[in-house]
């Protein structure tokens, strides 16, 4: 069934791979050109150094404004919005009062000292922390610090 070229051949039983290699190379080039366009959003350089940043010494001052978002009871595996509590310093406040309390706390501070630090428990829902951040930002406060524990040396990542 094969075509004979010239005289005394027979059937050719080898696969001709040259067309298949040509097609694969064309597909490879197409994928290499198209792949960068598939990335959505903007390119963000990811930090590669796992060292901790220097601690902001202003957190330790008595006059610093610290908002804590905690779950009650603290050992609850899942924190619901109903069990989330917000504290300004050591005083429990609700989210509506937080706006005015933060504004009062920052009223007589210099512009470079107007920073609000937000601490959150590990089992608090991300949405609840975002609500607190939005409540603080509604008062025009742009300097917000998120507080975390330092990574221990030799701890697993």
Secondary structure, 3 states (H helix, E strand, C coil): CCCCCCCCCCCCCCCCCHHHHHHHHHHHHHHHHHHHHHCCCCCCCCCCCCCCCCCCHHHHCCCCEEEEEEECCCCCCCCCHHHEEEEECCEEECHHHHHHHHHHHHCCCCHHHCCEEEEECCCCCHHHHHHHHHHHHCCCCCCEEEECCCCCCCCCC
